[in-house]
C-alpha cells in the first residue's frame, strides 16, 4: 500500500489532521491519498478519560468509529500498530494482529509513504518507581474502562463491608489527577442516591503530589483555587510528597504509608520506549525532537502532539495539551497540502496559549483565558468555566464531524442522560 500522507496515531491531533487533509484531497484526487493508522477501532478524546474512568461518560456512546469518520472525511483508515520504520525506503511496518486465543487475524504489513506524520501521543512516566504494576494508568480508553469496572466492584464491596468506606489514592496532581478526584466524588454522590441508607459508604480520596502545588504547569491562582475546592470537597491533598514504592493496597511515600483500595498513577508523561528504536532523534522521555516546522531529524517525517518535543519560547517546549495538538494539526494541514502541490512552505509553527481550564465536577471549574480584551489575562471559575471546558470537547467534535452532526450528537447525549442518568453503573 502506498499513500501520499501516512498519519500514525488517531488522537486529537492525528485525527483532526486526517480529517482536514481528507476533506481537501479525497474528493478531487481519490481516497488513497491519506491513511490514518491507530491500534484501536474507535476514538476517545483523551481529556475525557477521567470521566470514562469514573463512569460519568460512557465510552461506548462517546467513542467515534475511525472507519465511519474515514468514510465521511474521505481518508483511509487501518487498524494496527507501527513496529518498524525504514526512513531510507520510506516505509513503515505494522505489527501482525491476533485474536484473544493468539491466532493471527492480520499478517504483518508494510506501508509506503511520501510524507509521514507521527502522532502517537504519550503515556504516564513511572520514574522507575518500584511496584508500578499495582497502579491503574489512564493512557487510553481501555485503561479507563478497566479502572471503571474495578471501581464499581470496589464500590459494591464497600457498600457491604463493615467499614463502609472506599479509599482511592491518586499519584500526580496535574490535570488528570485533579479532574479524576473531582469526577470520582461526583460519581460517588450519584451512586449514593441510588443506594439505601444501609448500603451507603464513605469515599476517601488522597491526591499525592511531589511538587509544591497542584497543577504545577498552570498559573498560581488556578492552583490555589483548585486546591481550595478539592479540600472543601473532602479530598486530602498532600504536597511535596514523593512516592517511593507502590504495594498492593498501599503507597510508601516520603511522608509515610498511605492505605488505598485503589491506586491511580497520573504523574508525568513519557512517550513510548519504542520511539528510540526508529532511527529518529528523541529526547530523554522518548519524544521525537522536531524543529519549528515540526520536522523530525529525517526528511519527510513530521511529529506532532504529545510525542513531539517542539521548541516554543524562552527555551521551553510546546506543552502537551489538546490545544497544542489542535493547532499543530491545522498547521501541518497547510504545510502538507502545499508540499503535495509542489510548493514550499516557509511558515514556522507558532503555538498560541489560549489559557487553561480545569473541570472540578458539580458544574464547577477554574481557568484562565490568555490574551483577552486589551491584552489582559482573565481568570474564570464556576459554571462559566465549566461550560467553557465542555465547549472544548464540542470544538474537537466539530473539527472532525462538522457543526450539524456535532449539534445532533450533543443533543442525543443530553437526552440519553435524561433517560438513563449520568452515571454508568455497568
VEXDO-218402 format. One record per residue (C-alpha): x, y, z; chain; residue in three letters. Coordinates in pm, whole numbers, plus 32768, in hexadecimal, padded with zeros to 4 digits. Each point is the difference from the previous one (the first is absolute). Layout:
! residues N
[node [X,Y,Z],"A","ALA"]
...
! end
This chain:
! residues 426
[node [8000,8000,8000],"A","UNK"]
[node [807C,815D,7FAE],"A","UNK"]
[node [7F74,814D,8076],"A","UNK"]
[node [806D,8165,7FD4],"A","UNK"]
[node [7FCE,8046,8175],"A","UNK"]
[node [8007,7EF8,8110],"A","UNK"]
[node [7F9B,806C,8160],"A","UNK"]
[node [8053,7F16,811E],"A","UNK"]
[node [7F23,8042,812E],"A","UNK"]
[node [7E92,8064,8006],"A","UNK"]
[node [7FFE,80DE,8132],"A","UNK"]
[node [7F81,8165,8004],"A","UNK"]
[node [8109,8085,7F11],"A","UNK"]
[node [802B,7ED4,7F1C],"A","UNK"]
[node [7E8C,7FD4,7FC3],"A","UNK"]
[node [7FC5,8173,7FC0],"A","UNK"]
[node [8122,8006,7F09],"A","UNK"]
[node [7F7A,7ECF,7F46],"A","UNK"]
[node [7EA5,809C,7FEF],"A","UNK"]
[node [8082,814E,7F7F],"A","UNK"]
[node [80E0,7F61,7EF8],"A","UNK"]
[node [7EF4,7F07,7F9B],"A","UNK"]
[node [7EFF,810E,7FC7],"A","UNK"]
[node [80F5,80C2,7F25],"A","UNK"]
[node [8096,7EDC,7F3F],"A","UNK"]
[node [7F06,7EE6,8007],"A","UNK"]
[node [7EEE,8092,7F2A],"A","UNK"]
[node [80DE,806E,7EE1],"A","UNK"]
[node [811C,7F04,8003],"A","UNK"]
[node [7F68,7EC0,8086],"A","UNK"]
[node [8006,7F4B,8150],"A","UNK"]
[node [8165,7F77,7FEF],"A","UNK"]
[node [80AA,8145,8059],"A","UNK"]
[node [7FEB,8007,817D],"A","UNK"]
[node [801D,7ED8,80ED],"A","UNK"]
[node [7FC1,800F,8178],"A","UNK"]
[node [8082,7EE1,80D6],"A","UNK"]
[node [7F9B,7FBB,8167],"A","UNK"]
[node [8009,7ECB,80DE],"A","UNK"]
[node [7E98,8031,8072],"A","UNK"]
[node [7EC6,7FF8,7F29],"A","UNK"]
[node [7F5F,8133,809C],"A","UNK"]
[node [8066,8159,8075],"A","UNK"]
[node [7FDA,8092,815F],"A","UNK"]
[node [806F,8164,8044],"A","UNK"]
[node [8118,7FCD,80FD],"A","UNK"]
[node [7FA0,8120,80ED],"A","UNK"]
[node [7EBB,7F43,804B],"A","UNK"]
[node [80A6,7EBE,8076],"A","UNK"]
[node [7FCF,8060,816D],"A","UNK"]
[node [7E88,800E,7FBF],"A","UNK"]
[node [8007,7EA8,7F5D],"A","UNK"]
[node [80C2,7F7D,812D],"A","UNK"]
[node [7F04,808D,80F7],"A","UNK"]
[node [7ED9,7F86,7F31],"A","UNK"]
[node [7F6D,8159,7FC3],"A","UNK"]
[node [8047,7FD6,7E8B],"A","UNK"]
[node [7FAC,7EC1,7F41],"A","UNK"]
[node [811D,7FA6,7F14],"A","UNK"]
[node [7F13,7F32,7F27],"A","UNK"]
[node [7F2C,8136,7FC2],"A","UNK"]
[node [8120,80F7,7FF6],"A","UNK"]
[node [80E3,7F2F,7F20],"A","UNK"]
[node [8009,8062,7E92],"A","UNK"]
[node [8049,7EF0,7F00],"A","UNK"]
[node [8138,8047,7F33],"A","UNK"]
[node [7F6F,7F46,7ED6],"A","UNK"]
[node [7EC6,80D7,8003],"A","UNK"]
[node [80CD,813E,8028],"A","UNK"]
[node [80E3,7F90,7EE2],"A","UNK"]
[node [7ED8,7FD0,7F19],"A","UNK"]
[node [7F67,8150,8057],"A","UNK"]
[node [8148,80C1,7FEC],"A","UNK"]
[node [808E,7F4D,7ECC],"A","UNK"]
[node [8139,7F67,8097],"A","UNK"]
[node [8062,7E93,802D],"A","UNK"]
[node [8022,7F50,814F],"A","UNK"]
[node [80C0,7ECC,8067],"A","UNK"]
[node [8006,7F69,815B],"A","UNK"]
[node [815A,7F9D,806E],"A","UNK"]
[node [813B,805D,80BE],"A","UNK"]
[node [8143,8075,7F61],"A","UNK"]
[node [8126,7F24,805F],"A","UNK"]
[node [810F,8073,7F0C],"A","UNK"]
[node [8066,8127,7F28],"A","UNK"]
[node [80E6,7FFC,7ED2],"A","UNK"]
[node [8039,8171,7FBC],"A","UNK"]
[node [80E2,7FBF,7ED5],"A","UNK"]
[node [7EFB,7F2E,7F4B],"A","UNK"]
[node [7EE5,80D5,808D],"A","UNK"]
[node [7F40,7EDA,808E],"A","UNK"]
[node [7F6A,7FA4,814F],"A","UNK"]
[node [7FAA,7EA4,807B],"A","UNK"]
[node [7EBF,7FB2,80BB],"A","UNK"]
[node [8007,7EE6,80FB],"A","UNK"]
[node [7F28,7ECE,7FC0],"A","UNK"]
[node [7EB3,7FF1,80B9],"A","UNK"]
[node [7F86,7ED4,80C9],"A","UNK"]
[node [7EBC,7F9F,80A9],"A","UNK"]
[node [7FD4,7FAF,8172],"A","UNK"]
[node [8074,7E9A,7FC4],"A","UNK"]
[node [8140,806E,7F53],"A","UNK"]
[node [7F8F,7FAB,7EA0],"A","UNK"]
[node [807B,80ED,7EF3],"A","UNK"]
[node [7EEC,80D8,7F6F],"A","UNK"]
[node [80CC,80F1,7F2E],"A","UNK"]
[node [8166,7FBB,7F91],"A","UNK"]
[node [811B,80F6,8023],"A","UNK"]
[node [7FD8,8111,7EFA],"A","UNK"]
[node [80D8,8108,7F5C],"A","UNK"]
[node [7F8A,815C,7F9C],"A","UNK"]
[node [80C7,80F6,7F2D],"A","UNK"]
[node [7FD8,8177,8016],"A","UNK"]
[node [8062,814A,7F68],"A","UNK"]
[node [7FD9,80BC,8147],"A","UNK"]
[node [7FE5,7F62,815A],"A","UNK"]
[node [7F64,80A3,8133],"A","UNK"]
[node [8039,7F64,8156],"A","UNK"]
[node [7EEB,8053,80F6],"A","UNK"]
[node [8020,7EDB,80EF],"A","UNK"]
[node [7FC7,80C8,813F],"A","UNK"]
[node [8099,7FB4,8152],"A","UNK"]
[node [7FBD,7F37,8139],"A","UNK"]
[node [8049,801A,8170],"A","UNK"]
[node [8160,801A,808C],"A","UNK"]
[node [803E,7F13,8121],"A","UNK"]
[node [8159,8099,8045],"A","UNK"]
[node [8078,7EA0,804E],"A","UNK"]
[node [7F25,7FE8,8135],"A","UNK"]
[node [7FF8,7E99,8084],"A","UNK"]
[node [7EAB,7F55,7FFD],"A","UNK"]
[node [7F64,80CE,7EEA],"A","UNK"]
[node [7F40,7EC5,7F98],"A","UNK"]
[node [7F21,8036,8132],"A","UNK"]
[node [7F79,8146,7F70],"A","UNK"]
[node [7EFD,804C,7EF6],"A","UNK"]
[node [806C,80D8,7EDA],"A","UNK"]
[node [7F1C,80DE,7F30],"A","UNK"]
[node [80B2,8005,7EB2],"A","UNK"]
[node [7EE2,7F91,7F1F],"A","UNK"]
[node [7E92,7F9A,8002],"A","UNK"]
[node [8053,7E96,8055],"A","UNK"]
[node [80BC,8071,8138],"A","UNK"]
[node [7EE1,80E3,8066],"A","UNK"]
[node [7EFB,7EEE,7FD0],"A","UNK"]
[node [80D6,7F0A,80C2],"A","UNK"]
[node [8011,80EF,8126],"A","UNK"]
[node [7E8A,8046,7FE9],"A","UNK"]
[node [7FAD,7E8D,8017],"A","UNK"]
[node [80DB,7FD2,8134],"A","UNK"]
[node [7F82,8148,8097],"A","UNK"]
[node [7E9A,7F81,7FF0],"A","UNK"]
[node [8067,7EB0,8094],"A","UNK"]
[node [80B6,80B2,811C],"A","UNK"]
[node [7ECB,80D8,803B],"A","UNK"]
[node [7F26,7EC9,8022],"A","UNK"]
[node [80F5,7F66,80F9],"A","UNK"]
[node [800D,8143,80C7],"A","UNK"]
[node [7E84,8019,8012],"A","UNK"]
[node [7FEE,7EAC,80AC],"A","UNK"]
[node [8141,8014,80CE],"A","UNK"]
[node [800D,8040,8174],"A","UNK"]
[node [80D5,813B,7FCE],"A","UNK"]
[node [7F12,8092,7EF9],"A","UNK"]
[node [811F,80BE,7F5D],"A","UNK"]
[node [80C6,8000,7EBC],"A","UNK"]
[node [8155,80A4,7FE5],"A","UNK"]
[node [809F,8079,7EBB],"A","UNK"]
[node [8161,808B,7FE2],"A","UNK"]
[node [8058,80CA,7EC8],"A","UNK"]
[node [8170,8041,7FBC],"A","UNK"]
[node [803B,813F,7F3F],"A","UNK"]
[node [7F3B,8144,801A],"A","UNK"]
[node [8009,8074,7E9B],"A","UNK"]
[node [7EBE,8030,7F3F],"A","UNK"]
[node [7FB4,7E89,7FF0],"A","UNK"]
[node [8030,7FC5,8174],"A","UNK"]
[node [7F3D,8135,806A],"A","UNK"]
[node [7EDF,7FC3,7F12],"A","UNK"]
[node [7FEB,7E8E,8058],"A","UNK"]
[node [7FEA,8059,8172],"A","UNK"]
[node [7EDB,80E9,7FC0],"A","UNK"]
[node [7F53,7F11,7F0F],"A","UNK"]
[node [8015,7ED9,80F2],"A","UNK"]
[node [7F60,80D3,810E],"A","UNK"]
[node [7EE6,8059,7F12],"A","UNK"]
[node [7FD5,7E95,7F99],"A","UNK"]
[node [7FF9,7F99,816E],"A","UNK"]
[node [7EF4,8103,804E],"A","UNK"]
[node [7F23,7F80,7EE7],"A","UNK"]
[node [803C,7E99,8069],"A","UNK"]
[node [7F95,804F,8165],"A","UNK"]
[node [7EB4,8082,7F7F],"A","UNK"]
[node [7FB4,7EA9,7F6F],"A","UNK"]
[node [8058,7F3C,813C],"A","UNK"]
[node [7F3B,7FD3,813D],"A","UNK"]
[node [8086,8097,8141],"A","UNK"]
[node [8079,7EA9,8075],"A","UNK"]
[node [80E5,7FDD,7ED0],"A","UNK"]
[node [809A,8159,7FED],"A","UNK"]
[node [8176,8020,802F],"A","UNK"]
[node [8104,8111,802A],"A","UNK"]
[node [80F5,8054,7EEA],"A","UNK"]
[node [815A,8071,806F],"A","UNK"]
[node [80DF,8093,7EF0],"A","UNK"]
[node [816E,8059,8034],"A","UNK"]
[node [80B0,80CD,7EF4],"A","UNK"]
[node [817A,7FDC,8017],"A","UNK"]
[node [80DB,8105,7F56],"A","UNK"]
[node [817B,800E,8003],"A","UNK"]
[node [800A,8175,7FB0],"A","UNK"]
[node [7FB4,812A,80D9],"A","UNK"]
[node [7EA3,8031,7F6A],"A","UNK"]
[node [7F02,7F4C,7F2B],"A","UNK"]
[node [7FDA,8056,7E8E],"A","UNK"]
[node [816A,806F,7FFD],"A","UNK"]
[node [7FFE,8055,7E8E],"A","UNK"]
[node [7EDF,80F6,8027],"A","UNK"]
[node [7FF2,815B,80A0],"A","UNK"]
[node [8019,801A,817B],"A","UNK"]
[node [7E9E,8082,8028],"A","UNK"]
[node [7F66,7ED3,7F50],"A","UNK"]
[node [80CC,7F1B,80E0],"A","UNK"]
[node [7F8C,80B0,813B],"A","UNK"]
[node [7E91,8003,7F9C],"A","UNK"]
[node [8007,7E92,7F9D],"A","UNK"]
[node [80AE,7F9C,8144],"A","UNK"]
[node [7EFC,80BA,80CC],"A","UNK"]
[node [7EE1,7F64,7F3C],"A","UNK"]
[node [8087,7E9E,8024],"A","UNK"]
[node [803F,8023,8175],"A","UNK"]
[node [7EA2,8088,8032],"A","UNK"]
[node [7F7E,7EC9,7F51],"A","UNK"]
[node [80C2,7F28,80F4],"A","UNK"]
[node [812B,7FA1,7F29],"A","UNK"]
[node [8142,7FD9,80C8],"A","UNK"]
[node [8109,80BE,7F3B],"A","UNK"]
[node [8169,7FA7,8055],"A","UNK"]
[node [8109,80E8,7F6F],"A","UNK"]
[node [817C,7FD5,7FEC],"A","UNK"]
[node [7FC7,7E8C,8037],"A","UNK"]
[node [80D2,7F0B,7F37],"A","UNK"]
[node [7F82,7EA1,7FBA],"A","UNK"]
[node [8116,7F09,804D],"A","UNK"]
[node [7F4F,7EB6,7FBE],"A","UNK"]
[node [7EAE,7F6F,7FA8],"A","UNK"]
[node [7F7D,7EC7,80A7],"A","UNK"]
[node [7EB5,7F4F,7FE7],"A","UNK"]
[node [7F0D,80DF,80BD],"A","UNK"]
[node [8111,80ED,8076],"A","UNK"]
[node [80D9,8128,7F9B],"A","UNK"]
[node [8153,8035,80A3],"A","UNK"]
[node [804F,8174,7FF7],"A","UNK"]
[node [80FF,80F1,8090],"A","UNK"]
[node [7EF2,8061,80FC],"A","UNK"]
[node [7FA2,7EA1,8069],"A","UNK"]
[node [7F1E,7EE6,7F89],"A","UNK"]
[node [7EA9,8037,7F65],"A","UNK"]
[node [7EFF,7EE9,7FF7],"A","UNK"]
[node [7F2F,7FF3,7EC3],"A","UNK"]
[node [7F0C,7F09,7F69],"A","UNK"]
[node [8044,8090,7EA7],"A","UNK"]
[node [813A,80B4,7F87],"A","UNK"]
[node [800A,80D5,7EC5],"A","UNK"]
[node [8149,8077,7F6B],"A","UNK"]
[node [7FD5,814D,7F4E],"A","UNK"]
[node [815C,8094,802A],"A","UNK"]
[node [80D8,8081,7EE5],"A","UNK"]
[node [8002,7FAE,7E8E],"A","UNK"]
[node [80E3,7F26,7F2F],"A","UNK"]
[node [7FEF,7F9C,7E95],"A","UNK"]
[node [801C,7E93,7F98],"A","UNK"]
[node [8150,7F55,8039],"A","UNK"]
[node [7FE8,7F74,7E9E],"A","UNK"]
[node [802D,8163,7F75],"A","UNK"]
[node [8172,7FE7,804F],"A","UNK"]
[node [8022,7ED6,7F15],"A","UNK"]
[node [7F79,80AA,7EC7],"A","UNK"]
[node [8141,80B0,7F9F],"A","UNK"]
[node [7F81,815F,804D],"A","UNK"]
[node [808B,80F2,8101],"A","UNK"]
[node [7F44,7FF0,814A],"A","UNK"]
[node [8025,80AD,8151],"A","UNK"]
[node [8022,7F62,8159],"A","UNK"]
[node [7E8B,7FAD,8014],"A","UNK"]
[node [8004,7F71,7E9F],"A","UNK"]
[node [7F49,811D,7F56],"A","UNK"]
[node [8067,803F,7E97],"A","UNK"]
[node [80D7,8137,7FE7],"A","UNK"]
[node [7F6E,80EA,7EF9],"A","UNK"]
[node [8054,815C,7F82],"A","UNK"]
[node [7F18,812C,7FEB],"A","UNK"]
[node [7F66,7F68,7EC4],"A","UNK"]
[node [7FAC,7EBB,80BD],"A","UNK"]
[node [8103,7F48,7F2E],"A","UNK"]
[node [80AC,7ED6,80A1],"A","UNK"]
[node [8170,7FB2,7FD2],"A","UNK"]
[node [7FC1,7F46,7EB7],"A","UNK"]
[node [7F72,80A1,7EC6],"A","UNK"]
[node [7E8A,7FE2,7FB4],"A","UNK"]
[node [7FAD,7F92,8162],"A","UNK"]
[node [7F3D,80E0,80EE],"A","UNK"]
[node [7F95,7FD2,8169],"A","UNK"]
[node [7EE9,80AD,80BD],"A","UNK"]
[node [7F42,7FF9,8148],"A","UNK"]
[node [807E,7F61,8140],"A","UNK"]
[node [8103,7F26,7F4F],"A","UNK"]
[node [80B9,8134,7F78],"A","UNK"]
[node [80FA,80E0,80B0],"A","UNK"]
[node [7FBD,8148,7F4E],"A","UNK"]
[node [80BB,8143,8058],"A","UNK"]
[node [7F2A,811C,8082],"A","UNK"]
[node [8085,8132,80BA],"A","UNK"]
[node [810A,804A,8105],"A","UNK"]
[node [8095,7EA7,7FD0],"A","UNK"]
[node [7EBA,7F54,8051],"A","UNK"]
[node [7F46,7EFD,7F34],"A","UNK"]
[node [7E9B,800F,7F82],"A","UNK"]
[node [7F34,7F66,811E],"A","UNK"]
[node [7F54,7EB0,7FD6],"A","UNK"]
[node [7E9C,8084,7FE8],"A","UNK"]
[node [7EDA,7FBF,7F1A],"A","UNK"]
[node [8006,8169,7F87],"A","UNK"]
[node [8168,7FD3,7F8C],"A","UNK"]
[node [7FA5,7EC8,7F39],"A","UNK"]
[node [7ED7,80BB,7F68],"A","UNK"]
[node [80DE,8121,7F8F],"A","UNK"]
[node [810A,7F15,7F7A],"A","UNK"]
[node [7EFB,7F41,7F36],"A","UNK"]
[node [7F8D,8142,7F58],"A","UNK"]
[node [8168,8067,7FBC],"A","UNK"]
[node [806C,7EB1,7F6D],"A","UNK"]
[node [7EC8,7FF5,7F29],"A","UNK"]
[node [806E,8142,7F56],"A","UNK"]
[node [816B,7F8E,7FE2],"A","UNK"]
[node [7FB2,7EA9,7F6E],"A","UNK"]
[node [7EFE,8085,7F0D],"A","UNK"]
[node [8104,80F5,7F7F],"A","UNK"]
[node [8108,7EED,7FDF],"A","UNK"]
[node [7F11,7F1B,7F45],"A","UNK"]
[node [7FC8,811D,7F0C],"A","UNK"]
[node [817D,801E,7FE4],"A","UNK"]
[node [800C,814C,80B5],"A","UNK"]
[node [80ED,8040,8120],"A","UNK"]
[node [7F7C,8094,8145],"A","UNK"]
[node [80F2,80CD,80D3],"A","UNK"]
[node [7EFB,8052,8107],"A","UNK"]
[node [8077,7F83,8157],"A","UNK"]
[node [7F14,7F73,8101],"A","UNK"]
[node [7FA7,8102,810A],"A","UNK"]
[node [7F4B,7F80,8134],"A","UNK"]
[node [7F02,80EB,809D],"A","UNK"]
[node [7F9E,7FBA,8167],"A","UNK"]
[node [7E8E,804F,8020],"A","UNK"]
[node [7FFB,7FA9,8170],"A","UNK"]
[node [7FA4,7ECF,80CC],"A","UNK"]
[node [7EC0,7F78,8094],"A","UNK"]
[node [7FD7,7EF7,810B],"A","UNK"]
[node [7EBB,7F4C,804F],"A","UNK"]
[node [7FB3,7FD8,8173],"A","UNK"]
[node [7EB6,7F46,7FD4],"A","UNK"]
[node [7EAD,806D,8087],"A","UNK"]
[node [7FDD,8115,7EF8],"A","UNK"]
[node [8140,80A3,807A],"A","UNK"]
[node [814B,804D,7F5F],"A","UNK"]
[node [8125,80EF,8005],"A","UNK"]
[node [80D8,808E,7EEE],"A","UNK"]
[node [80AB,8127,7F60],"A","UNK"]
[node [7FD0,8094,7EA7],"A","UNK"]
[node [813A,8082,7F5B],"A","UNK"]
[node [8011,8137,7F29],"A","UNK"]
[node [7EA5,807C,804A],"A","UNK"]
[node [7F78,815F,7FE0],"A","UNK"]
[node [810C,810E,8004],"A","UNK"]
[node [8108,7EED,8002],"A","UNK"]
[node [7FB1,7F97,8164],"A","UNK"]
[node [7FD4,7EA4,8090],"A","UNK"]
[node [7EB6,7FAE,80A3],"A","UNK"]
[node [7FB8,7F0C,811A],"A","UNK"]
[node [7EB8,7F40,7FE7],"A","UNK"]
[node [7F5C,7F12,80F3],"A","UNK"]
[node [7EB8,7F55,8054],"A","UNK"]
[node [7EF5,7FAB,7F01],"A","UNK"]
[node [8093,80E4,7EF3],"A","UNK"]
[node [814D,7F49,8012],"A","UNK"]
[node [7F4C,7EB0,7FFA],"A","UNK"]
[node [7F3A,8060,7EC9],"A","UNK"]
[node [813A,807B,7F53],"A","UNK"]
[node [80AE,7EBA,805A],"A","UNK"]
[node [7EE4,7F37,7F65],"A","UNK"]
[node [800A,80DB,7EC9],"A","UNK"]
[node [8168,7F8F,7FBC],"A","UNK"]
[node [7F80,7E9C,7FD2],"A","UNK"]
[node [7EF6,807A,7F0E],"A","UNK"]
[node [8105,80C6,7F3D],"A","UNK"]
[node [80C8,7EC0,7FD0],"A","UNK"]
[node [7ECB,7F49,7F83],"A","UNK"]
[node [7FB0,8120,7F18],"A","UNK"]
[node [815A,7FE2,7F61],"A","UNK"]
[node [7FBF,7E95,7F9E],"A","UNK"]
[node [7E84,7FEF,7FE3],"A","UNK"]
[node [7F93,815C,7F98],"A","UNK"]
[node [7F12,80ED,80B2],"A","UNK"]
[node [7EB9,7F51,7FAD],"A","UNK"]
[node [8064,7EA2,806E],"A","UNK"]
[node [80AA,8089,8139],"A","UNK"]
[node [7EBE,80B2,8062],"A","UNK"]
[node [7F32,7EC4,7FCD],"A","UNK"]
[node [80FD,7F31,80C4],"A","UNK"]
[node [7FFB,80F3,8125],"A","UNK"]
[node [7E82,7FFC,8004],"A","UNK"]
[node [7FF0,7E85,7FEF],"A","UNK"]
[node [80EE,7FDA,8126],"A","UNK"]
[node [7F40,8100,80CC],"A","UNK"]
[node [7EBB,7F3E,7FC4],"A","UNK"]
[node [80B0,7EB9,8052],"A","UNK"]
[node [806F,808B,8151],"A","UNK"]
[node [7E9C,8071,8047],"A","UNK"]
[node [7F7E,7EA2,7FBD],"A","UNK"]
[node [810C,7F1E,8096],"A","UNK"]
[node [80BC,80EC,80EB],"A","UNK"]
[node [8160,8085,7FF0],"A","UNK"]
[node [80A7,7EE9,80C1],"A","UNK"]
[node [8055,7EBD,7F49],"A","UNK"]
[node [7FBB,7EE2,80F3],"A","UNK"]
[node [8069,7ED8,7F29],"A","UNK"]
! end
